[in-house]
């Protein structure tokens, strides 16, 4: 597993980012290539390569924490009319950084199907 990636460097303060939330377990920052008026990435501070690597009983609290942060940020960022949460798992699904992250997207109508 790759333990050195751009999201880890952002989490460690080695690369600047527009941070909108942080605590001891996770960090949220604006995407540098936004796909919606609001596009925030929510990451665990601990490197977990993919969603498939975290969905284990011992990680349920961390996964739940990321979801709770998403809800808090949606409210804080004014996404009262709706938002989308996306988790891409592995390259074929569009994951480009090997560090679990949730995309919080909002501020426009979302099409379906998303892919």
N, CA, C and O of each residue as an XYZ file, in Angstrom:
460
protein
N       0.844     -1.185      0.000
C       0.000      0.000      0.000
C       0.883      1.238      0.000
O       1.865      1.325      0.737
N       0.517      2.175     -0.828
C       1.250      3.436     -0.893
C       0.888      4.280      0.330
O      -0.282      4.604      0.531
N       1.863      4.631      1.131
C       1.591      5.419      2.331
C       1.947      6.887      2.156
O       1.748      7.684      3.073
N       2.466      7.253      1.001
C       2.816      8.642      0.737
C       2.012      9.110     -0.472
O       2.228      8.630     -1.585
N       1.090     10.041     -0.262
C       0.264     10.539     -1.349
C      -0.085     11.994     -1.091
O       0.185     12.515     -0.008
N      -0.674     12.645     -2.059
C      -0.964     14.080     -1.955
C      -1.906     14.394     -0.788
O      -1.748     15.425     -0.133
N      -2.878     13.522     -0.521
C      -3.804     13.787      0.580
C      -3.099     13.693      1.931
O      -3.391     14.476      2.835
N      -2.186     12.755      2.073
C      -1.410     12.660      3.304
C      -0.563     13.920      3.482
O      -0.465     14.452      4.587
N       0.044     14.393      2.402
C       0.853     15.613      2.487
C       0.004     16.819      2.865
O       0.467     17.688      3.604
N      -1.238     16.887      2.368
C      -2.156     17.962      2.770
C      -2.466     17.819      4.253
O      -2.434     18.802      4.994
N      -2.767     16.598      4.688
C      -3.089     16.345      6.092
C      -1.943     16.721      7.018
O      -2.170     17.194      8.132
N      -0.721     16.514      6.564
C       0.466     16.836      7.366
C       0.883     18.300      7.245
O       1.838     18.718      7.900
N       0.191     19.082      6.428
C       0.520     20.488      6.250
C       1.684     20.746      5.320
O       2.202     21.862      5.273
N       2.106     19.732      4.577
C       3.232     19.877      3.652
C       2.814     20.500      2.322
O       3.643     21.063      1.606
N       1.529     20.397      1.995
C       0.963     21.002      0.790
C      -0.228     21.837      1.243
O      -1.070     21.350      1.997
N      -0.311     23.094      0.792
C      -1.437     23.932      1.221
C      -2.754     23.472      0.600
O      -2.785     22.921     -0.500
N      -3.831     23.713      1.332
C      -5.174     23.391      0.854
C      -6.156     24.338      1.530
O      -5.865     24.923      2.573
N      -7.310     24.473      0.919
C      -8.381     25.275      1.498
C      -9.172     24.373      2.449
O     -10.151     23.738      2.059
N      -8.728     24.335      3.692
C      -9.312     23.429      4.685
C     -10.599     24.026      5.239
O     -10.644     25.192      5.632
N     -11.649     23.197      5.264
C     -12.941     23.637      5.791
C     -13.297     22.953      7.100
O     -14.223     23.377      7.793
N     -12.563     21.890      7.444
C     -12.805     21.193      8.705
C     -11.591     20.317      9.030
O     -10.953     19.765      8.134
N     -11.286     20.199     10.319
C     -10.276     19.234     10.737
C     -10.472     18.873     12.194
O     -10.909     19.688     13.006
N     -10.138     17.633     12.504
C     -10.077     17.157     13.875
C      -8.954     16.126     13.941
O      -8.177     15.998     12.995
N      -8.862     15.399     15.035
C      -7.743     14.469     15.198
C      -7.833     13.237     14.296
O      -6.834     12.543     14.106
N      -9.023     12.951     13.734
C      -9.184     11.753     12.900
C      -9.410     12.023     11.423
O      -9.185     11.148     10.587
N      -9.855     13.234     11.098
C     -10.136     13.501      9.687
C      -9.924     14.967      9.331
O      -9.732     15.830     10.188
N      -9.970     15.201      8.024
C      -9.704     16.523      7.463
C     -10.606     16.692      6.245
O     -10.863     15.731      5.519
N     -11.084     17.909      6.024
C     -11.893     18.187      4.838
C     -11.368     19.462      4.187
O     -11.075     20.449      4.861
N     -11.256     19.416      2.857
C     -10.721     20.561      2.126
C     -11.378     20.642      0.759
O     -11.910     19.654      0.253
N     -11.335     21.822      0.173
C     -11.947     22.031     -1.141
C     -11.123     21.348     -2.226
O      -9.893     21.383     -2.206
N     -11.819     20.729     -3.169
C     -11.162     20.056     -4.287
C     -10.550     21.107     -5.206
O     -11.176     22.134     -5.468
N      -9.335     20.865     -5.699
C      -8.682     21.842     -6.585
C      -9.228     21.778     -8.003
O      -8.933     22.655     -8.815
N     -10.019     20.755     -8.317
C     -10.661     20.627     -9.621
C     -12.150     20.359     -9.393
O     -12.636     19.261     -9.667
N     -12.872     21.367     -8.889
C     -14.256     21.133     -8.471
C     -15.180     20.743     -9.624
O     -15.100     21.280    -10.728
N     -16.061     19.783     -9.321
C     -17.045     19.313    -10.284
C     -18.438     19.857     -9.983
O     -19.414     19.488    -10.637
N     -18.520     20.732     -8.993
C     -19.771     21.385     -8.601
C     -19.380     22.663     -7.857
O     -18.230     22.810     -7.443
N     -20.332     23.590     -7.685
C     -20.013     24.811     -6.941
C     -19.438     24.531     -5.548
O     -18.560     25.259     -5.083
N     -19.923     23.498     -4.892
C     -19.330     23.032     -3.635
C     -18.772     21.639     -3.905
O     -19.509     20.729     -4.281
N     -17.476     21.482     -3.712
C     -16.831     20.176     -3.888
C     -15.737     20.071     -2.838
O     -14.660     20.653     -2.969
N     -16.041     19.319     -1.803
C     -15.139     19.147     -0.668
C     -14.747     17.676     -0.576
O     -15.573     16.792     -0.807
N     -13.501     17.420     -0.242
C     -13.011     16.064     -0.019
C     -12.838     15.856      1.480
O     -12.238     16.684      2.163
N     -13.363     14.755      1.982
C     -13.275     14.414      3.396
C     -12.420     13.155      3.498
O     -12.753     12.117      2.926
N     -11.318     13.261      4.232
C     -10.359     12.151      4.299
C     -10.059     11.778      5.750
O     -10.130     12.625      6.640
N      -9.725     10.516      5.982
C      -9.179     10.167      7.296
C      -7.722     10.617      7.333
O      -7.059     10.641      6.297
N      -7.228     10.964      8.485
C      -5.807     11.327      8.588
C      -4.924     10.101      8.380
O      -3.821     10.216      7.845
N      -5.390      8.950      8.793
C      -4.669      7.693      8.589
C      -4.841      7.263      7.136
O      -5.950      7.301      6.603
N      -3.764      6.859      6.504
C      -3.837      6.424      5.112
C      -4.525      5.069      5.032
O      -4.069      4.078      5.602
N      -5.626      5.059      4.313
C      -6.358      3.844      3.977
C      -6.530      3.930      2.471
O      -7.188      4.846      1.980
N      -5.960      3.009      1.740
C      -5.896      3.137      0.283
C      -7.261      3.223     -0.382
O      -7.470      4.091     -1.229
N      -8.187      2.357     -0.027
C      -9.497      2.345     -0.687
C     -10.605      2.071      0.309
O     -10.351      1.674      1.446
N     -11.823      2.284     -0.121
C     -13.003      1.966      0.678
C     -13.001      0.484      1.048
O     -13.392      0.113      2.155
N     -12.561     -0.354      0.119
C     -12.503     -1.797      0.371
C     -11.554     -2.133      1.525
O     -11.683     -3.185      2.151
N     -10.603     -1.238      1.803
C      -9.648     -1.475      2.881
C     -10.151     -1.017      4.251
O      -9.510     -1.298      5.264
N     -11.290     -0.313      4.299
C     -11.782      0.195      5.585
C     -13.054     -0.482      6.062
O     -13.349     -0.442      7.256
N     -13.797     -1.087      5.195
C     -15.078     -1.631      5.612
C     -14.854     -2.949      6.361
O     -15.099     -4.047      5.861
N     -14.378     -2.763      7.574
C     -14.124     -3.865      8.501
C     -14.721     -3.448      9.840
O     -14.789     -2.254     10.128
N     -15.148     -4.382     10.651
C     -15.773     -4.014     11.933
C     -14.938     -3.048     12.769
O     -15.493     -2.150     13.402
N     -13.629     -3.212     12.783
C     -12.799     -2.351     13.637
C     -12.694     -0.913     13.129
O     -12.247     -0.031     13.862
N     -13.096     -0.673     11.899
C     -13.023      0.679     11.331
C     -14.380      1.377     11.238
O     -14.474      2.459     10.658
N     -15.421      0.780     11.794
C     -16.761      1.367     11.635
C     -16.852      2.756     12.266
O     -17.565      3.614     11.745
N     -16.156      2.997     13.363
C     -16.221      4.319     13.992
C     -15.605      5.389     13.094
O     -16.132      6.497     12.996
N     -14.505      5.064     12.446
C     -13.876      6.034     11.546
C     -14.762      6.306     10.336
O     -14.937      7.460      9.945
N     -15.314      5.271      9.750
C     -16.190      5.456      8.597
C     -17.415      6.278      8.988
O     -17.851      7.150      8.237
N     -17.966      5.995     10.163
C     -19.091      6.778     10.663
C     -18.702      8.225     10.907
O     -19.487      9.132     10.630
N     -17.503      8.452     11.421
C     -17.027      9.818     11.660
C     -16.975     10.605     10.361
O     -17.394     11.762     10.322
N     -16.461      9.989      9.288
C     -16.398     10.668      7.993
C     -17.794     11.047      7.507
O     -17.991     12.131      6.959
N     -18.754     10.159      7.706
C     -20.132     10.444      7.293
C     -20.734     11.585      8.122
O     -21.416     12.452      7.574
N     -20.490     11.591      9.417
C     -20.995     12.661     10.273
C     -20.396     14.015      9.886
O     -21.093     15.030      9.874
N     -19.119     14.022      9.576
C     -18.475     15.258      9.126
C     -19.114     15.736      7.819
O     -19.311     16.937      7.635
N     -19.436     14.824      6.925
C     -20.091     15.198      5.666
C     -21.419     15.898      5.934
O     -21.721     16.912      5.305
N     -22.207     15.374      6.850
C     -23.494     15.984      7.190
C     -23.285     17.373      7.789
O     -23.985     18.318      7.423
N     -22.331     17.501      8.703
C     -22.041     18.795      9.325
C     -21.611     19.824      8.276
O     -22.061     20.969      8.297
N     -20.742     19.405      7.369
C     -20.257     20.329      6.345
C     -21.347     20.720      5.368
O     -21.412     21.873      4.941
N     -22.203     19.781      5.011
C     -23.307     20.105      4.104
C     -24.160     21.221      4.705
O     -24.542     22.155      3.999
N     -24.455     21.134      5.983
C     -25.222     22.181      6.662
C     -24.432     23.486      6.697
O     -24.960     24.545      6.356
N     -23.181     23.409      7.105
C     -22.328     24.598      7.224
C     -22.174     25.316      5.889
O     -22.138     26.545      5.841
N     -22.083     24.548      4.806
C     -21.856     25.122      3.481
C     -23.153     25.481      2.751
O     -23.125     25.858      1.580
N     -24.276     25.363      3.439
C     -25.550     25.807      2.893
C     -26.196     24.877      1.873
O     -26.982     25.324      1.038
N     -25.876     23.604      1.936
C     -26.439     22.660      0.973
C     -27.773     22.109      1.471
O     -27.970     20.897      1.558
N     -28.684     23.030      1.797
C     -29.975     22.650      2.373
C     -30.923     22.029      1.357
O     -31.876     21.349      1.739
N     -30.677     22.252      0.068
C     -31.565     21.698     -0.957
C     -31.055     20.379     -1.522
O     -31.644     19.846     -2.462
N     -29.988     19.849     -0.973
C     -29.491     18.548     -1.380
C     -28.010     18.554     -1.707
O     -27.411     19.595     -1.980
N     -27.450     17.381     -1.673
C     -26.026     17.192     -1.982
C     -25.798     15.731     -2.333
O     -26.667     14.885     -2.124
N     -24.633     15.453     -2.864
C     -24.255     14.079     -3.206
C     -22.963     13.729     -2.494
O     -22.041     14.540     -2.418
N     -22.907     12.505     -1.971
C     -21.681     11.953     -1.404
C     -21.216     10.836     -2.331
O     -21.997      9.969     -2.720
N     -19.933     10.871     -2.679
C     -19.377      9.875     -3.597
C     -18.100      9.301     -2.996
O     -17.238     10.029     -2.504
N     -18.002      7.968     -3.051
C     -16.770      7.276     -2.691
C     -16.396      6.408     -3.881
O     -17.102      5.455     -4.209
N     -15.290      6.738     -4.522
C     -14.778      5.915     -5.622
C     -13.822      4.889     -5.025
O     -12.962      5.233     -4.215
N     -13.970      3.644     -5.421
C     -13.147      2.569     -4.868
C     -12.342      1.913     -5.984
O     -12.869      1.144     -6.788
N     -11.078      2.232     -6.010
C     -10.094      1.713     -6.955
C     -10.172      2.437     -8.299
O     -11.147      3.125     -8.601
N      -9.120      2.263     -9.094
C      -8.951      3.024    -10.332
C     -10.108      2.864    -11.313
O     -10.539      3.841    -11.924
N     -10.608      1.655    -11.468
C     -11.672      1.435    -12.447
C     -12.931      2.238    -12.113
O     -13.724      2.552    -13.002
N     -13.110      2.564    -10.855
C     -14.256      3.362    -10.433
C     -13.950      4.858    -10.419
O     -14.822      5.665    -10.096
N     -12.719      5.233    -10.765
C     -12.371      6.644    -10.834
C     -11.541      7.163     -9.675
O     -11.310      8.368     -9.584
N     -11.085      6.290     -8.785
C     -10.246      6.738     -7.675
C      -8.845      7.021     -8.210
O      -8.186      6.132     -8.749
N      -8.396      8.269     -8.057
C      -7.092      8.657     -8.591
C      -6.025      8.834     -7.512
O      -4.834      8.868     -7.823
N      -6.437      8.947     -6.257
C      -5.486      9.071     -5.152
C      -5.707      7.879     -4.221
O      -6.832      7.651     -3.778
N      -4.655      7.114     -3.916
C      -4.812      5.933     -3.069
C      -4.928      6.287     -1.588
O      -4.097      5.897     -0.767
N      -5.975      7.030     -1.277
C      -6.260      7.457      0.094
C      -7.779      7.637      0.146
O      -8.324      8.510     -0.529
N      -8.448      6.830      0.931
C      -9.899      6.898      1.024
C     -10.363      8.341      1.148
O      -9.803      9.110      1.929
N     -11.383      8.713      0.382
C     -11.954     10.046      0.504
C     -13.402     10.045      0.054
O     -13.805      9.287     -0.828
N     -14.166     10.911      0.684
C     -15.562     11.115      0.324
C     -15.661     12.463     -0.363
O     -15.184     13.469      0.162
N     -16.278     12.489     -1.533
C     -16.570     13.737     -2.226
C     -17.925     14.241     -1.722
O     -18.915     13.510     -1.763
N     -17.968     15.474     -1.255
C     -19.212     16.151     -0.919
C     -19.449     17.158     -2.035
O     -18.693     18.117     -2.187
N     -20.509     16.932     -2.819
C     -20.806     17.773     -3.982
C     -22.181     18.402     -3.832
O     -23.129     17.743     -3.405
N     -22.287     19.673     -4.182
C     -23.583     20.335     -4.110
C     -23.549     21.700     -4.761
O     -22.534     22.134     -5.307
N     -24.690     22.362     -4.686
C     -24.785     23.706     -5.262
C     -25.280     23.713     -6.694
O     -25.327     24.775     -7.316
N     -25.651     22.558     -7.239
C     -26.227     22.456     -8.582
C     -27.045     21.178     -8.648
O     -26.927     20.313     -7.780
N     -27.874     21.060     -9.676
C     -28.615     19.828     -9.892
C     -27.630     18.724    -10.302
O     -26.683     18.963    -11.051
N     -27.873     17.539     -9.803
C     -27.038     16.389    -10.112
C     -27.791     15.470    -11.075
O     -28.980     15.208    -10.896
N     -27.090     14.991    -12.085
C     -27.684     14.085    -13.056
C     -27.653     12.650    -12.544
O     -26.866     12.310    -11.661
N     -28.519     11.815    -13.110
C     -28.515     10.386    -12.782
C     -28.702      9.608    -14.065
O     -29.558      9.999    -14.859
N     -27.987      8.557    -14.329
C     -26.962      7.982    -13.461
C     -25.701      8.840    -13.448
O     -25.430      9.564    -14.406
N     -24.938      8.761    -12.376
C     -23.767      9.627    -12.225
C     -22.603      9.284    -13.125
O     -21.809     10.168    -13.448
N     -22.465      8.030    -13.547
C     -21.298      7.618    -14.305
C     -21.443      7.852    -15.766
O     -20.529      7.549    -16.533
